């Protein structure tokens, strides 16, 4: 898993509005099949008789917060309305289709053909007791409302839409309809989430379940999902009955995938969260007994909240006269919610000095002396040799040292080798972020005398890594007047 967030030791006033998700559901579904045999007209399903003859039921749903802790706020919205053009409100109780010009343009008018809209504390619904005109292949119905955040006072205008469609007899009277998850949230912990989508082949007589086989495709519908890497860790297949809601679990990932190019009998795709970045576009093919293949596209949206890393310093953002230390602990927020457990999370820490140049953390164990080792001699150039006091330090090529001049100027150098109480620097090879432009090599013999030498953290390019809620300790030896601590968080 790649880096999912970064953080700095910065105090911020976060007053952004919380994320809002809105959609419209349709019962029994957003599409109809129209057929005509001479004077006999039939719709499947017939929206004049469904839902105990109340008609097609559209239900608006508006949630605030991430999916895992979302709160239904539909009933709290102000200025709620249904429309077909985002301009002309549609309202009424058992009102005739013919009483509304936008409704008349899309739905069959006549005796008993009505619509009802409801807005109350329980939510917002719209019943349409009519069928679509066969001359209108599709149309959009919108729901709107305003939500005012009780904390920030910010008002967000919410718009959701659904597309209703009708297909005629002939080759287009048979179509594939998907149902299930249309959004997935990335988990903050080690247990990941899945999205589940089932595909149904719809004929004029209803859902066909006989003799069908399926193929599934990712990458905008271009690449088949089959039994090979990387698909085995991202997808699985199972069967869902027409009357059952699609459901799946992590244990389904990798199951029942076909050979490349092959169809199989599983009508449900289980999708691991790692397969979705922002939005995933998929395609499903359904082949019937006659060998005819039907297909449709569908999308899964990543509805994750943003991650934010906050750094808490035990001594605030000040050290006095280069003395003392502070412990810095990461906190991760998912949207407005603090991630309670950082088990499995890892953090990469990088130090930048007062000039904005990348530096390195001090290895206090190898330096062994608070305040650093005294530099007693130095030569010049890209292969300068620096002599220090105290016990000899064992160096390896690629190590980093920090040399501080007597006047306080700091330099970071890459090590070529060490011998006794000397260390030889080199043009950086291992740590390519280092260079003699940012940190010039010694230009005058013994100009480092009177300064200090520190050993920096080992094979990590001068950076530090931690896991979970572990802290790093930053001392006055690392902070030359000012330093910026940068943290990259990687979730499990």
C-alpha positions in Angstrom: 0.0 0.0 0.0 1.4 3.4 -0.9 1.7 6.5 1.1 -1.8 7.8 1.9 -1.1 11.0 3.8 1.6 13.4 4.9 1.8 15.7 7.9 3.8 18.6 9.3 4.0 20.1 12.7 1.6 22.9 11.9 -1.3 24.3 13.9 -4.4 24.6 11.7 -8.0 25.7 12.2 -10.0 23.1 10.3 -13.4 24.6 9.7 -14.3 22.7 6.4 -17.7 21.3 6.0 -18.0 17.5 6.6 -18.3 15.3 3.5 -21.8 14.8 2.1 -23.0 11.8 0.1 -26.4 11.9 -1.7 -28.2 9.5 -4.0 -31.7 8.4 -5.1 -32.8 4.8 -4.9 -35.6 3.3 -7.0 -38.0 0.5 -6.1 -38.4 -1.8 -8.0 -35.6 -0.3 -10.3 -34.9 2.6 -12.6 -35.7 0.8 -15.9 -38.7 -0.7 -17.8 -39.0 -2.9 -20.8 -41.8 -1.8 -23.3 -43.4 -4.3 -25.6 -46.3 -3.9 -28.1 -48.2 -6.7 -29.8 -50.6 -5.0 -32.2 -52.8 -3.0 -29.8 -51.6 -4.8 -26.7 -49.0 -2.7 -24.7 -47.1 -4.1 -21.8 -44.5 -2.6 -19.4 -42.1 -4.8 -17.3 -42.2 -3.9 -14.5 -45.5 -2.1 -14.6 -45.1 1.0 -12.4 -48.9 1.5 -12.1 -49.2 -1.7 -10.1 -45.9 -2.0 -8.1 -45.5 -1.3 -4.4 -49.1 -2.2 -3.7 -50.2 0.1 -6.6 -48.5 3.1 -5.1 -46.2 3.2 -8.1 -42.5 3.5 -8.6 -40.9 4.7 -5.3 -38.0 7.1 -5.4 -36.3 7.7 -2.1 -33.7 10.4 -1.6 -30.9 9.7 0.8 -28.3 12.2 2.1 -25.6 11.2 4.5 -23.0 13.3 6.3 -19.6 11.8 7.3 -17.8 8.7 6.1 -19.7 5.6 5.1 -18.6 3.7 8.2 -20.1 6.4 10.5 -22.5 8.1 8.2 -25.6 9.9 9.6 -28.8 10.2 7.5 -29.6 13.9 7.4 -32.3 13.8 4.6 -35.0 15.0 7.0 -32.9 17.9 8.2 -32.5 19.6 4.8 -34.2 22.8 4.1 -35.6 23.9 0.7 -36.2 20.3 -0.4 -37.7 19.7 -3.8 -38.0 17.2 -6.7 -37.7 18.3 -10.3 -36.8 17.1 -13.8 -34.8 20.2 -14.8 -33.4 21.7 -11.6 -35.7 24.7 -12.2 -39.4 23.7 -12.0 -40.3 22.0 -8.6 -42.6 19.0 -8.8 -45.0 18.7 -5.8 -48.3 17.1 -5.2 -50.4 14.4 -3.5 -52.0 12.0 -5.9 -51.7 14.7 -8.5 -52.4 13.8 -12.1 -49.4 13.4 -14.4 -51.2 15.8 -16.7 -51.1 18.6 -14.1 -47.3 18.9 -14.4 -45.7 19.8 -17.8 -42.3 18.2 -17.0 -44.1 15.0 -15.8 -46.4 14.9 -18.9 -43.3 15.1 -21.2 -41.9 11.9 -19.7 -44.7 9.8 -18.3 -48.0 8.4 -19.6 -51.0 10.7 -18.8 -54.5 9.5 -18.1 -57.1 8.6 -15.5 -55.4 7.2 -12.4 -51.9 8.2 -13.6 -50.6 10.2 -10.6 -47.6 11.3 -8.6 -47.0 12.1 -4.9 -44.1 13.9 -3.3 -43.4 13.8 0.4 -40.9 15.8 2.6 -41.0 15.3 6.3 -38.6 14.5 9.2 -38.4 10.9 8.0 -37.0 11.9 4.6 -38.1 12.7 1.1 -39.9 10.3 -1.3 -41.6 10.5 -4.7 -44.2 8.0 -6.0 -44.9 7.8 -9.7 -48.0 5.8 -10.6 -47.4 5.8 -14.3 -45.1 4.3 -17.0 -42.6 6.1 -19.2 -43.6 7.2 -22.6 -42.1 4.7 -25.1 -40.9 7.7 -27.1 -38.6 8.8 -24.2 -35.7 6.4 -23.8 -34.5 8.0 -20.6 -34.9 11.0 -18.4 -33.4 12.4 -15.2 -35.2 13.2 -11.9 -33.4 15.4 -9.4 -33.6 15.9 -5.7 -32.2 19.1 -4.0 -31.9 20.5 -0.6 -29.7 22.7 1.7 -27.8 21.4 4.7 -26.4 23.8 7.3 -23.5 22.4 9.4 -24.4 23.1 13.0 -20.7 23.5 14.0 -19.3 25.6 11.2 -22.5 27.3 10.0 -21.6 26.5 6.4 -24.5 25.7 4.1 -24.1 23.1 1.4 -26.5 22.8 -1.5 -27.0 19.0 -2.1 -28.1 17.6 -5.5 -28.8 14.0 -6.3 -30.1 12.5 -9.5 -31.4 9.3 -11.0 -31.9 8.3 -14.6 -35.1 6.4 -15.5 -35.1 4.5 -18.7 -37.4 2.4 -21.0 -36.3 0.0 -23.7 -38.5 -1.4 -26.5 -39.0 -4.8 -27.8 -36.5 -6.3 -30.3 -32.8 -6.8 -29.5 -32.9 -3.9 -27.0 -35.7 -5.4 -25.0 -33.2 -7.7 -23.3 -30.7 -5.8 -21.2 -28.3 -6.3 -18.2 -29.1 -4.5 -15.0 -26.6 -4.3 -12.1 -27.5 -3.9 -8.5 -25.5 -3.7 -5.2 -22.7 -1.4 -4.1 -22.0 1.8 -6.0 -19.6 3.3 -3.5 -16.8 1.9 -1.2 -14.9 3.4 1.7 -11.2 2.6 2.3 -10.8 1.0 5.7 -8.5 2.8 8.3 -7.3 -0.5 9.8 -6.0 -3.9 8.7 -9.5 -5.3 7.9 -10.4 -4.1 4.5 -13.8 -3.4 2.9 -15.4 -4.9 -0.2 -18.0 -3.8 -2.7 -20.5 -6.3 -4.2 -22.3 -6.0 -7.5 -24.8 -8.6 -9.0 -25.8 -8.6 -12.6 -29.3 -9.6 -13.8 -30.4 -10.3 -17.4 -33.8 -8.6 -17.8 -36.3 -9.8 -20.4 -39.9 -8.7 -21.0 -41.1 -11.6 -18.7 -38.7 -10.6 -15.9 -35.3 -11.7 -14.7 -33.8 -14.6 -16.6 -31.8 -17.1 -14.5 -31.6 -20.1 -16.9 -28.4 -21.2 -18.7 -26.6 -17.9 -18.3 -22.8 -17.4 -18.0 -20.8 -14.3 -17.2 -17.6 -12.5 -17.7 -16.4 -9.4 -15.8 -14.0 -6.7 -16.8 -12.1 -3.9 -15.1 -10.0 -0.9 -16.3 -13.0 0.9 -18.0 -14.3 -2.4 -19.2 -11.2 -3.3 -21.2 -9.5 -6.0 -19.1 -11.1 -9.3 -18.2 -11.0 -10.3 -14.5 -9.7 -13.9 -14.4 -7.8 -16.4 -12.3 -4.3 -14.8 -12.3 -2.4 -12.1 -10.6 -3.2 -9.3 -9.8 -7.0 -10.2 -10.0 -6.8 -13.0 -7.4 -6.1 -10.4 -4.7 -8.6 -7.8 -5.9 -11.8 -9.8 -7.0 -13.9 -12.8 -6.3 -17.1 -14.3 -7.8 -20.2 -15.8 -6.3 -23.9 -16.2 -7.0 -26.8 -14.0 -5.8 -30.4 -15.0 -6.3 -32.7 -12.4 -7.9 -34.6 -11.7 -4.7 -31.5 -11.4 -2.5 -29.4 -8.4 -1.8 -25.8 -8.8 -3.0 -23.5 -9.5 -0.1 -19.8 -10.5 0.1 -16.8 -10.7 2.4 -13.0 -10.6 2.3 -13.1 -14.4 2.2 -14.7 -14.2 -1.3 -11.7 -12.5 -2.8 -9.9 -14.9 -5.2 -12.8 -17.3 -5.3 -14.4 -18.7 -8.5 -12.4 -16.7 -11.0 -12.5 -18.2 -14.5 -9.6 -18.9 -16.9 -8.7 -16.1 -19.3 -11.3 -15.6 -21.9 -13.8 -17.9 -20.3 -17.3 -17.4 -19.0 -18.6 -19.0 -15.8 -21.9 -19.2 -13.9 -21.3 -16.6 -11.2 -23.4 -13.5 -11.5 -21.9 -11.5 -8.6 -18.5 -9.7 -8.4 -16.9 -9.0 -5.0 -14.4 -6.1 -5.2 -11.6 -5.5 -2.7 -11.2 -1.8 -1.8 -7.6 -1.8 -3.2 -9.1 -2.2 -6.7 -10.8 1.2 -6.5 -9.0 4.5 -6.8 -11.3 7.5 -7.0 -13.7 5.7 -9.4 -13.7 2.3 -11.0 -15.4 1.6 -14.3 -16.4 -2.0 -14.9 -18.2 -4.1 -17.6 -20.1 -7.3 -17.3 -21.0 -9.6 -20.2 -23.9 -12.1 -19.9 -24.3 -14.9 -22.5 -27.6 -16.8 -22.8 -28.4 -20.3 -24.1 -28.4 -19.1 -27.7 -24.9 -17.7 -27.4 -26.1 -14.1 -27.5 -24.0 -11.8 -25.4 -25.4 -8.8 -23.6 -23.4 -6.3 -21.6 -23.5 -3.2 -19.5 -21.1 -0.8 -17.7 -21.2 0.2 -14.1 -19.1 2.3 -11.8 -17.9 2.0 -8.2 -16.9 5.3 -6.5 -14.3 5.6 -3.7 -16.2 7.6 -1.1 -13.4 7.7 1.3 -12.8 10.8 3.5 -9.4 12.5 3.2 -6.7 11.5 5.7 -5.0 14.1 7.8 -1.9 13.6 9.9 -1.4 15.9 12.9 1.8 16.0 14.9 1.7 16.5 18.6 4.9 17.8 20.3 5.4 17.2 24.0 7.4 20.5 24.3 5.3 22.5 21.8 7.2 24.1 18.9 10.0 25.7 20.8 13.4 24.5 22.2 15.4 27.0 24.3 19.0 27.8 23.3 19.5 24.4 21.6 19.0 22.5 24.8 16.5 19.7 25.6 14.3 17.6 23.4 10.7 17.0 22.4 8.7 13.9 21.6 6.6 14.1 18.5 3.6 11.7 18.2 1.5 11.3 15.0 -2.3 11.3 15.1 -4.3 10.3 12.0 -7.7 11.8 11.3 -10.1 10.2 8.8 -12.3 13.1 7.8 -13.3 14.6 11.2 -12.8 11.3 13.0 -9.6 10.5 14.8 -8.3 7.0 13.9 -8.5 5.2 17.3 -5.9 2.5 16.5 -2.8 3.0 14.5 -1.9 -0.7 14.5 -0.3 -1.5 11.2 0.3 2.1 10.2 3.9 3.2 9.5 5.4 6.7 9.5 8.4 8.1 7.6 9.9 11.2 9.2 12.1 13.7 7.4 13.9 16.8 8.7 14.3 20.1 6.8 16.5 22.8 8.2 15.8 26.5 8.6 16.7 27.2 4.9 14.2 24.6 3.8 16.9 22.1 2.8 16.6 18.4 3.6 18.8 17.3 6.5 19.1 14.3 8.7 18.2 13.2 12.2 20.9 12.7 14.8 21.9 9.2 15.9 22.4 10.0 19.6 23.7 6.5 20.3 26.5 6.6 17.8 27.4 10.2 18.4 27.5 9.3 22.1 27.9 12.8 23.3 25.2 15.4 23.7 26.3 18.4 21.7 28.4 16.4 19.4 32.1 15.4 19.0 34.7 18.2 18.8 36.3 18.6 15.4 40.1 18.9 15.8 41.2 18.9 12.1 39.8 18.9 8.6 41.1 18.9 5.0 39.4 20.4 2.0 37.3 19.4 -1.1 34.9 16.6 -2.0 37.2 14.0 -0.3 37.8 16.0 2.8 39.0 14.1 6.0 37.5 15.3 9.3 39.2 14.4 12.6 37.1 14.3 15.8 37.8 13.6 19.5 36.5 10.9 21.8 36.1 7.1 21.1 36.4 6.1 17.5 33.2 5.6 15.5 32.7 2.8 13.0 31.5 4.2 9.7 30.2 2.5 6.6 30.1 4.0 3.1 26.8 5.8 2.6 26.5 6.9 6.2 25.6 10.6 6.8 27.4 13.0 9.2 26.4 16.5 10.3 29.3 18.9 10.6 28.7 22.2 12.3 31.2 25.1 11.9 32.2 27.1 14.9 30.0 29.9 13.6 27.0 27.7 13.6 26.8 26.8 9.9 25.7 23.2 9.4 26.7 20.8 6.7 25.5 17.3 5.9 28.0 15.0 4.1 28.0 11.4 2.9 30.7 9.1 4.2 33.2 7.3 2.1 35.0 5.6 5.0 36.2 5.9 8.5 39.4 5.0 10.2 40.3 5.6 13.9 39.2 9.1 14.7 38.9 10.3 11.1 36.0 10.1 8.6 36.3 10.8 4.9 33.5 12.3 2.9 32.6 11.8 -0.8 30.4 13.0 -3.5 27.0 11.6 -2.6 26.2 8.2 -4.2 23.7 6.5 -1.8 21.9 9.7 -0.6 21.2 11.4 -3.9 19.3 14.2 -2.2 22.6 15.4 -0.8 24.9 17.7 -2.8 27.8 20.1 -2.5 25.6 23.0 -3.8 23.3 22.9 -0.8 26.0 21.8 1.6 29.5 23.0 0.2 32.5 20.8 1.0 35.2 22.4 3.3 37.0 25.0 1.3 39.8 25.9 3.7 42.0 23.5 5.7 40.9 23.2 9.3 38.0 25.6 8.8 35.9 23.0 10.7 38.2 23.1 13.7 36.2 24.3 16.8 33.0 22.9 15.3 31.0 19.8 16.1 30.5 16.4 14.4 27.3 14.3 14.7 26.5 10.8 13.3 23.1 10.8 11.6 20.5 8.0 11.5 21.8 4.9 9.7 20.7 3.3 6.4 17.5 5.3 6.1 18.9 8.3 4.3 18.9 10.4 7.5 15.2 9.7 8.0 13.4 7.9 10.8 10.6 5.3 10.6 8.1 4.5 13.3 5.1 2.2 13.6 1.7 2.7 15.3 1.6 5.5 17.8 5.3 5.5 18.5 7.0 8.9 19.0 10.3 10.3 17.6 12.5 12.4 19.8 14.0 15.6 18.3 16.8 17.3 20.2 18.3 20.8 20.2 21.3 19.2 18.3 19.0 18.7 15.3 17.3 22.1 15.3 19.5 24.9 14.1 17.3 28.0 14.9 14.4 26.4 13.1 13.5 23.0 11.6 10.5 21.5 9.9 9.5 17.9 10.6 7.7 16.2 7.8 5.8 13.0 8.3 4.5 10.6 5.6 1.8 8.1 6.9 1.2 4.8 5.2 -2.0 2.9 6.2 -2.0 -0.9 6.6 
